Structure formats: structure tokens, C-alpha cells
């Protein structure tokens, strides 16, 4: 589903060669946060590599037009380390906005699926609650729900565990597996210990300067 050959960047000096299979769980552990963030940008076409090549869903990123890259990204859900949520919107608005904007389905179906995902994630707060009233863990749940609501083929988690307690990390993993349903999962982490929380991970890679 994703292949890379000799991939390097501004912060990633060690050449990376890997293959991510469809439906697999994958963990990439980086020693420095800027390496993981750059890795995310490289594999979704937000940044050009210094060297090497990325092939995603059978297409070479460097050969795609900007419009083609944007179309490809519609198949990828991302949970950013900063959350990527809009502070002046309610939790439910943050959840549904990308799916409605990109017209991934009829709005009534998006609403129904959003309710179902929140239920499966055991989100206990009122969906129209302001973000300021949510804990970090609860905001991560909204970010996860939003990523899965677009019916992605791939979901990428950028430093998902940062700032969470050990019990919360384990709980998040369990909830993700409950809704993943064959989706290809990519975890970008900065801790080898945290990588052990993801069972049956297909790939663990290290990139160091």
C-alpha cells in the first residue's frame, strides 16, 4: 500500500526502505520529534524528500500533480500531534466538518456514522460540548473519530500518546482496534516502550541522525 526506497529528508539522514501492507498495523519510532513530523509529510506528499521515492496506493508521489495528491489524501485520515481541531468549533462540528466538506457521503449518513463512531469510542460527553471543556484524552477521541469518519483506507497517528497517562494510552489502542475494521494503521512515535502497546505491529523502524 505504501513503499519507500532510500527515503531521506531534512531531518531524516538514515535512508528508509519499507513496505506497508494493506490492513496492517505499523509503528515508526523516531528519536526526534521533527523526524516523525517530517516522515508524515513525506509519505503524504506535503514535502518532497531529499532523496528516495514514495509509492502510495500504486502511485509515485513525485509524479503526481497537486490535484492528484489532494485526491489521494482524501483516502487518508490523520490524527495530528496538535489535534488539528478548531478551537472555536464544538466537538461535533470538529468531528463532522471534514467529511461534510469533502462530501464523502450524504450528510445524513455522515451524521449517522459519526454517532456510531462516538458510541464505539465510548465518548461520554455531549457532542456539542466546547473543546475547552474536554480533557486531552477526550480531544484525542474526537480527532480519532474525525479521521475514521471520512472512510479512509489509511489512518496515520502522529505522536498519539504524547501527554497521556499509561492507562489512557492502552485505552486508546483498544478503542482504535474496535473501529479500525481492516484500515491500514500507521503510528508515528518517539518511544520504543510505547510501540510495544500496539499488538501485531507489522513494521517497527528507527530513523536516527
ROMI-677347 format. One line per 5 residues: number of its first residue (from 1); their letters; for each residue y, x, z of N, C-alpha, C. Coordinates in Angstrom, 3 decimals. Example, Ala and Ser with C-alpha at 12.3 -4.5 7.8 and 13.67 -1.06 7.14 Angstrom:
// residues 2
1	AS	-5.690:13.190:7.800:-4.500:12.300:7.800:-3.300:13.200:7.800 ~ -2.250:12.850:7.080:-1.060:13.670:7.140:0.030:12.900:7.870
END
This chain:
// residues 209
1	XXXXX	-1.209:0.823:0.000:0.000:0.000:0.000:1.262:0.859:0.000 ~ 1.239:1.928:0.804:2.310:2.922:0.774:1.677:4.303:0.735 ~ 2.135:5.133:-0.185:1.673:6.521:-0.269:2.889:7.436:-0.300 ~ 2.723:8.613:0.273:3.783:9.620:0.203:3.154:10.970:-0.064 ~ 3.857:11.763:-0.856:3.372:13.091:-1.218:4.500:14.102:-1.016
6	XXXXX	4.261:15.072:-0.124:5.235:16.135:0.097:6.599:15.643:0.535 ~ 6.634:14.566:1.318:7.887:13.911:1.681:8.644:14.703:2.740 ~ 9.893:15.038:2.456:10.783:15.657:3.439:12.160:15.010:3.336 ~ 12.990:15.291:4.342:14.334:14.729:4.333:15.318:15.653:5.011 ~ 16.443:15.100:5.366:17.485:15.876:6.030:17.024:16.373:7.395
11	XXXXX	16.258:15.533:8.108:15.794:15.868:9.452:14.299:16.160:9.511 ~ 13.560:15.782:8.480:12.109:15.988:8.442:11.822:17.193:7.562 ~ 11.486:18.306:8.192:11.226:19.545:7.456:9.772:19.675:7.028 ~ 8.851:19.209:7.898:7.432:19.304:7.590:7.068:18.283:6.510 ~ 6.430:18.750:5.444:6.043:17.837:4.364:5.041:16.802:4.873
16	XXXXX	5.269:15.567:4.522:4.408:14.468:4.962:3.618:13.928:3.778 ~ 2.307:13.875:3.964:1.396:13.289:2.983:0.583:12.228:3.713 ~ 0.649:11.001:3.250:-0.109:9.946:3.931:-0.341:8.772:2.994 ~ -1.281:7.927:3.393:-1.556:6.685:2.674:-1.769:5.580:3.692 ~ -1.045:4.505:3.524:-1.144:3.339:4.408:-1.870:2.238:3.647
21	XXXXX	-2.970:1.783:4.194:-3.770:0.766:3.531:-3.302:-0.640:3.912 ~ -3.516:-1.571:3.009:-3.122:-2.959:3.245:-3.851:-3.522:4.476 ~ -3.088:-4.177:5.341:-3.667:-4.812:6.522:-3.949:-3.882:7.682 ~ -3.552:-2.627:7.564:-3.863:-1.643:8.608:-2.756:-1.550:9.647 ~ -3.084:-0.896:10.763:-2.103:-0.582:11.802:-1.863:0.919:11.749
26	XXXXX	-0.615:1.314:11.765:-0.273:2.722:11.553:0.791:3.156:12.540 ~ 0.605:4.352:13.095:1.559:4.889:14.063:2.064:6.237:13.578 ~ 3.386:6.389:13.554:4.012:7.665:13.226:4.813:8.109:14.436 ~ 4.448:9.247:14.997:5.139:9.767:16.181:6.042:10.919:15.766 ~ 7.331:10.786:16.066:8.302:11.820:15.736:8.884:12.389:17.019
31	XXXXX	9.089:13.691:17.017:9.608:14.347:18.211:11.086:14.040:18.437 ~ 11.801:13.765:17.351:13.229:13.493:17.450:13.525:12.131:16.842 ~ 14.400:11.385:17.512:14.682:10.023:17.083:15.261:9.966:15.674 ~ 16.089:10.952:15.331:16.698:10.923:13.995:15.654:11.098:12.894 ~ 14.528:11.743:13.230:13.458:11.898:12.245:12.804:10.547:11.945
36	XXXXX	12.517:9.795:13.003:11.895:8.490:12.806:12.792:7.525:12.065 ~ 14.074:7.546:12.400:15.026:6.663:11.722:15.156:7.037:10.242 ~ 15.132:8.339:9.965:15.190:8.780:8.576:13.910:8.395:7.837 ~ 12.780:8.530:8.498:11.497:8.158:7.897:11.516:6.698:7.451 ~ 12.034:5.823:8.309:12.146:4.408:7.955:12.962:4.236:6.677
41	XXXXX	14.102:4.900:6.607:14.971:4.780:5.431:14.293:5.315:4.174 ~ 13.507:6.380:4.322:12.848:6.983:3.165:11.790:6.063:2.576 ~ 11.026:5.372:3.440:9.900:4.588:2.913:10.313:3.202:2.421 ~ 11.560:2.799:2.692:12.013:1.507:2.152:13.134:1.681:1.129 ~ 13.426:2.927:0.771:14.381:3.167:-0.296:15.840:3.111:0.111
46	XXXXX	16.129:3.223:1.409:17.519:3.262:1.855:18.108:4.663:1.763 ~ 17.229:5.645:1.586:17.664:7.032:1.486:16.723:7.781:0.569 ~ 17.255:8.677:-0.231:16.428:9.482:-1.122:15.859:10.686:-0.366 ~ 14.598:11.017:-0.624:14.015:12.184:0.055:14.600:13.492:-0.467 ~ 14.506:14.511:0.357:14.911:15.844:-0.066:13.901:16.369:-1.085
51	XXXXX	12.632:16.126:-0.763:11.524:16.474:-1.664:10.474:15.382:-1.543 ~ 9.596:15.344:-2.513:8.459:14.445:-2.430:8.698:13.078:-3.050 ~ 7.721:12.222:-2.850:7.727:10.922:-3.523:7.095:9.865:-2.636 ~ 7.627:8.641:-2.736:7.071:7.494:-2.029:6.664:6.439:-3.048 ~ 5.437:5.965:-2.923:4.942:4.876:-3.760:4.647:3.698:-2.839
56	XXXXX	5.287:2.568:-3.084:5.097:1.399:-2.235:4.704:0.200:-3.090 ~ 3.603:-0.417:-2.720:3.078:-1.567:-3.459:2.920:-1.225:-4.934 ~ 2.464:0.009:-5.190:2.178:0.446:-6.547:3.377:0.882:-7.357 ~ 4.558:0.929:-6.743:5.776:1.284:-7.475:6.423:2.537:-6.885 ~ 6.836:3.448:-7.767:7.509:4.656:-7.325:8.959:4.321:-6.996
61	XXXXX	9.344:4.562:-5.737:10.683:4.183:-5.298:11.784:4.825:-6.143 ~ 11.596:6.091:-6.487:12.661:6.808:-7.197:12.880:6.283:-8.614 ~ 11.927:5.511:-9.129:12.053:4.983:-10.488:12.600:3.553:-10.522 ~ 12.802:2.963:-9.346:13.235:1.569:-9.293:14.751:1.448:-9.316 ~ 15.232:0.406:-9.955:16.657:0.101:-9.912:16.992:-0.442:-8.522
66	XXXXX	18.277:-0.504:-8.220:18.712:-1.025:-6.924:18.232:-2.458:-6.722 ~ 18.289:-3.277:-7.768:17.846:-4.671:-7.670:16.353:-4.756:-7.384 ~ 15.574:-3.868:-8.012:14.127:-3.862:-7.796:13.800:-3.452:-6.362 ~ 14.551:-2.474:-5.842:14.350:-2.041:-4.459:14.668:-3.183:-3.499 ~ 15.737:-3.923:-3.775:16.116:-5.052:-2.928:15.042:-6.138:-2.954
71	XXXXX	14.457:-6.370:-4.121:13.370:-7.350:-4.229:12.161:-6.897:-3.420 ~ 11.884:-5.609:-3.461:10.762:-5.044:-2.717:10.970:-5.216:-1.216 ~ 12.196:-5.024:-0.769:12.496:-5.109:0.671:12.324:-6.522:1.216 ~ 12.368:-7.512:0.354:12.157:-8.884:0.797:10.727:-9.103:1.297 ~ 9.852:-8.166:0.949:8.453:-8.258:1.381:8.189:-7.440:2.655
76	XXXXX	9.279:-6.883:3.210:9.147:-6.004:4.364:9.994:-6.531:5.517 ~ 9.355:-6.794:6.645:10.076:-7.172:7.852:10.313:-5.925:8.694 ~ 11.505:-5.812:9.279:11.838:-4.629:10.070:12.388:-5.054:11.422 ~ 11.844:-4.461:12.480:12.393:-4.638:13.818:13.103:-3.335:14.160 ~ 14.426:-3.328:14.034:15.207:-2.111:14.232:15.318:-1.751:15.707
81	XXXXX	15.511:-0.465:15.971:15.619:0.002:17.358:16.819:-0.617:18.067 ~ 17.866:-0.919:17.319:19.052:-1.543:17.903:18.913:-3.055:17.986 ~ 17.796:-3.582:17.464:17.560:-5.020:17.462:17.961:-5.669:16.156 ~ 19.121:-5.232:15.599:19.572:-5.797:14.339:20.030:-7.238:14.470 ~ 20.200:-7.724:15.715:20.612:-9.104:15.938:22.135:-9.199:15.965
86	XXXXX	22.659:-10.358:15.579:24.098:-10.584:15.517:24.538:-11.210:16.835 ~ 25.396:-10.516:17.569:25.698:-10.880:18.957:26.359:-12.242:19.110 ~ 27.129:-12.683:18.121:27.833:-13.960:18.264:27.014:-15.152:17.770 ~ 25.770:-14.900:17.373:24.871:-15.990:16.984:23.868:-16.270:18.091 ~ 23.397:-17.497:18.162:22.374:-17.867:19.141:21.036:-17.225:18.748
91	XXXXX	20.100:-17.249:19.665:18.783:-16.670:19.403:18.133:-17.317:18.173 ~ 18.169:-18.641:18.104:17.539:-19.349:16.980:18.227:-19.028:15.656 ~ 19.540:-18.914:15.677:20.279:-18.581:14.456:19.914:-17.179:13.973 ~ 19.789:-16.243:14.898:19.353:-14.899:14.538:17.949:-14.907:13.946 ~ 17.098:-15.732:14.491:15.719:-15.823:14.017:15.635:-16.337:12.587
96	XXXXX	16.350:-17.397:12.288:16.153:-18.099:11.011:17.074:-17.640:9.887 ~ 18.191:-17.003:10.220:19.193:-16.675:9.200:18.635:-15.893:8.005 ~ 17.901:-14.768:8.203:17.414:-14.019:7.037:16.483:-14.840:6.142 ~ 15.582:-15.608:6.751:14.628:-16.400:5.963:15.337:-17.475:5.156 ~ 16.345:-18.111:5.760:17.108:-19.147:5.055:17.962:-18.517:3.954
101	XXXXX	18.606:-17.403:4.265:19.473:-16.730:3.298:18.695:-16.290:2.058 ~ 17.496:-15.725:2.284:16.680:-15.240:1.168:15.807:-16.341:0.551 ~ 15.911:-17.547:1.104:15.197:-18.714:0.568:13.706:-18.420:0.409 ~ 13.095:-17.929:1.483:11.671:-17.600:1.422:10.814:-18.872:1.365 ~ 11.401:-20.011:1.733:10.684:-21.286:1.712:11.716:-22.393:1.884
106	XXXXX	11.260:-23.637:1.824:12.163:-24.744:2.125:12.591:-24.659:3.584 ~ 13.807:-25.082:3.851:14.361:-24.904:5.202:13.510:-25.591:6.261 ~ 12.977:-26.759:5.938:12.153:-27.457:6.937:10.882:-26.669:7.269 ~ 10.343:-25.966:6.262:9.162:-25.138:6.512:9.510:-23.901:7.342 ~ 10.694:-23.343:7.082:11.159:-22.196:7.859:11.322:-22.591:9.321
111	XXXXX	11.913:-23.755:9.549:12.118:-24.235:10.918:10.774:-24.461:11.618 ~ 9.848:-25.083:10.906:8.534:-25.347:11.494:7.811:-24.046:11.831 ~ 7.863:-23.083:10.910:7.191:-21.803:11.157:7.888:-21.024:12.274 ~ 9.212:-21.113:12.337:9.947:-20.436:13.405:9.537:-20.943:14.770 ~ 9.415:-22.254:14.890:8.976:-22.866:16.157:7.564:-22.393:16.507
116	XXXXX	6.710:-22.338:15.492:5.321:-21.914:15.707:5.248:-20.449:16.164 ~ 6.045:-19.584:15.532:6.024:-18.167:15.905:6.526:-17.984:17.333 ~ 7.618:-18.660:17.697:8.121:-18.557:19.065:7.087:-19.038:20.077 ~ 6.361:-20.078:19.714:5.303:-20.585:20.595:4.196:-19.551:20.751 ~ 3.792:-18.931:19.645:2.728:-17.921:19.701:3.162:-16.669:20.465
121	XXXXX	4.477:-16.384:20.427:5.009:-15.248:21.180:5.285:-15.607:22.635 ~ 5.085:-16.879:22.967:5.323:-17.376:24.329:6.771:-17.127:24.770 ~ 7.686:-17.405:23.847:9.113:-17.293:24.158:9.507:-18.510:24.982 ~ 9.942:-18.281:26.212:10.084:-19.380:27.166:11.503:-19.928:27.288 ~ 12.473:-19.246:26.680:13.855:-19.695:26.815:14.193:-20.755:25.750
126	XXXXX	15.275:-21.453:25.977:15.790:-22.404:24.998:16.211:-21.640:23.739 ~ 15.719:-22.021:22.552:16.011:-21.262:21.329:17.498:-21.092:21.024 ~ 18.340:-22.049:21.437:19.769:-21.953:21.146:20.541:-21.191:22.227 ~ 19.850:-20.422:23.028:20.479:-19.632:24.078:21.282:-18.479:23.469 ~ 22.444:-18.145:24.036:23.194:-16.979:23.542:22.409:-15.691:23.773
131	XXXXX	22.569:-14.723:22.885:21.862:-13.445:23.031:22.202:-12.747:24.344 ~ 23.436:-12.933:24.799:23.877:-12.250:26.022:23.082:-12.674:27.246 ~ 22.404:-13.798:27.152:21.632:-14.300:28.285:20.160:-13.916:28.207 ~ 19.797:-13.130:27.199:18.410:-12.696:27.048:18.225:-11.287:27.594 ~ 17.039:-11.020:28.124:16.686:-9.662:28.531:16.384:-8.839:27.283
136	XXXXX	16.284:-7.524:27.442:15.914:-6.663:26.318:14.568:-7.076:25.743 ~ 13.614:-7.374:26.591:12.284:-7.801:26.147:12.385:-9.080:25.318 ~ 13.181:-10.034:25.777:13.322:-11.299:25.056:14.018:-11.098:23.713 ~ 14.985:-10.187:23.665:15.637:-9.890:22.384:14.652:-9.242:21.411 ~ 13.766:-8.423:21.941:12.735:-7.829:21.070:11.829:-8.926:20.504
141	XXXXX	11.525:-9.926:21.310:10.704:-11.036:20.817:11.383:-11.751:19.659 ~ 12.690:-11.981:19.771:13.433:-12.631:18.679:13.408:-11.752:17.437 ~ 13.573:-10.429:17.628:13.523:-9.513:16.488:12.170:-9.524:15.803 ~ 11.111:-9.568:16.595:9.752:-9.623:16.041:9.539:-10.936:15.292 ~ 9.947:-12.037:15.912:9.780:-13.350:15.271:10.535:-13.390:13.939
146	XXXXX	11.737:-12.837:13.917:12.547:-12.826:12.690:11.867:-12.029:11.591 ~ 11.276:-10.886:11.962:10.603:-10.047:10.965:9.411:-10.775:10.341 ~ 8.672:-11.525:11.149:7.485:-12.219:10.640:7.819:-13.535:9.944 ~ 8.991:-14.082:10.209:9.350:-15.380:9.635:9.514:-15.323:8.124 ~ 9.813:-14.151:7.565:10.008:-14.048:6.112:8.681:-13.904:5.366
151	XXXXX	7.550:-14.070:6.088:6.217:-13.925:5.488:6.046:-12.556:4.816 ~ 6.268:-11.481:5.560:6.242:-10.140:4.961:4.826:-9.640:4.707 ~ 4.727:-8.707:3.783:3.453:-8.012:3.590:3.358:-6.808:4.525 ~ 4.520:-6.281:4.908:4.603:-5.123:5.796:5.635:-5.416:6.879 ~ 5.337:-5.020:8.121:6.339:-5.064:9.185:6.441:-3.670:9.789
156	XXXXX	7.678:-3.184:9.905:7.937:-1.859:10.462:8.683:-2.013:11.780 ~ 8.188:-1.340:12.812:8.798:-1.385:14.136:9.417:-0.022:14.437 ~ 10.740:0.009:14.562:11.454:1.256:14.823:11.713:1.397:16.324 ~ 10.968:2.293:16.968:11.143:2.558:18.404:11.132:1.259:19.218 ~ 10.108:0.473:18.987:9.963:-0.855:19.599:9.952:-0.813:21.124
161	XXXXX	9.388:0.269:21.699:9.161:0.301:23.140:10.324:0.874:23.945 ~ 11.311:1.437:23.277:12.392:2.107:23.997:13.091:1.162:24.970 ~ 13.177:1.578:26.234:13.862:0.796:27.257:13.012:-0.238:27.954 ~ 11.739:-0.365:27.558:10.859:-1.383:28.143:9.951:-0.784:29.215 ~ 9.524:-1.644:30.133:8.538:-1.250:31.140:7.159:-1.167:30.496
166	XXXXX	6.258:-0.431:31.157:4.904:-0.258:30.619:4.210:-1.601:30.396 ~ 4.352:-2.514:31.349:3.702:-3.827:31.216:4.281:-4.611:30.043 ~ 5.591:-4.448:29.805:6.227:-5.148:28.690:5.751:-4.591:27.351 ~ 5.550:-3.286:27.285:5.039:-2.670:26.061:3.676:-3.256:25.705 ~ 2.809:-3.320:26.699:1.459:-3.847:26.462:1.502:-5.320:26.059
171	XXXXX	2.391:-6.047:26.684:2.519:-7.468:26.359:3.001:-7.657:24.926 ~ 3.971:-6.835:24.498:4.472:-6.924:23.127:3.366:-6.675:22.114 ~ 2.572:-5.639:22.348:1.484:-5.318:21.420:0.529:-6.496:21.281 ~ 0.176:-7.100:22.405:-0.719:-8.255:22.363:-0.137:-9.411:21.577 ~ 1.149:-9.656:21.750:1.800:-10.754:21.044:1.872:-10.480:19.540
176	XXXXX	2.151:-9.222:19.175:2.221:-8.863:17.759:0.872:-9.067:17.086 ~ -0.192:-8.623:17.739:-1.522:-8.779:17.153:-1.882:-10.252:16.974 ~ -1.340:-11.098:17.829:-1.628:-12.526:17.746:-1.040:-13.158:16.492 ~ 0.106:-12.654:16.040:0.772:-13.273:14.884:0.649:-12.443:13.603 ~ 0.074:-11.240:13.703:0.064:-10.330:12.549:-0.733:-10.878:11.367
181	XXXXX	-1.924:-11.407:11.624:-2.712:-12.099:10.594:-2.841:-11.300:9.296 ~ -3.278:-10.047:9.397:-3.535:-9.239:8.208:-2.326:-8.507:7.659 ~ -1.161:-8.675:8.294:0.036:-7.959:7.851:-0.118:-6.463:8.125 ~ 0.341:-5.634:7.218:0.344:-4.185:7.430:1.423:-3.841:8.457 ~ 1.035:-3.119:9.503:1.951:-2.805:10.590:2.211:-1.308:10.656
186	XXXXX	3.486:-0.946:10.784:3.884:0.460:10.896:4.758:0.611:12.136 ~ 4.292:1.414:13.075:5.055:1.678:14.296:5.651:3.081:14.215 ~ 6.950:3.187:14.401:7.627:4.470:14.474:7.960:4.709:15.950 ~ 7.390:5.757:16.529:7.518:6.008:17.962:7.991:7.432:18.232 ~ 8.414:7.660:19.472:8.787:9.012:19.882:7.932:9.500:21.041
191	XXXXX	6.822:8.795:21.306:5.960:9.140:22.430:4.493:9.041:22.026 ~ 3.780:10.135:22.188:2.347:10.113:21.901:1.624:9.181:22.859 ~ 2.094:9.136:24.083:1.485:8.237:25.063:1.603:6.781:24.623 ~ 2.786:6.394:24.148:2.974:5.021:23.680:2.097:4.712:22.474 ~ 1.822:5.728:21.656:0.998:5.493:20.469:-0.408:5.030:20.846
196	XXXXX	-0.858:5.405:22.039:-2.200:5.027:22.486:-2.297:3.548:22.841 ~ -1.149:2.879:22.951:-1.159:1.453:23.243:-1.627:0.629:22.043 ~ -1.493:1.188:20.843:-1.857:0.453:19.626:-3.306:0.758:19.272 ~ -4.154:-0.199:19.483:-5.582:-0.007:19.233:-5.877:-0.003:17.734 ~ -6.857:0.800:17.365:-7.356:0.861:15.986:-6.263:1.239:14.987
201	XXXXX	-5.350:2.078:15.423:-4.311:2.551:14.503:-4.941:3.433:13.447 ~ -4.612:3.198:12.195:-5.233:3.917:11.083:-4.698:5.336:10.949 ~ -3.424:5.529:11.218:-2.800:6.825:10.979:-1.900:7.188:12.150 ~ -2.008:8.408:12.597:-1.015:8.951:13.538:-0.541:10.256:12.944 ~ 0.745:10.347:12.632:1.297:11.542:12.023:2.382:12.125:12.899
206	XXXX	2.554:13.399:12.808:3.600:14.083:13.549:4.492:14.821:12.565 ~ 5.781:14.720:12.764:6.728:15.490:11.956:7.611:16.252:12.918 ~ 7.700:17.556:12.742:8.474:18.396:13.645:9.376:19.320:12.848 ~ 10.481:19.669:13.443:11.340:20.701:12.854:10.922:22.058:13.397
END
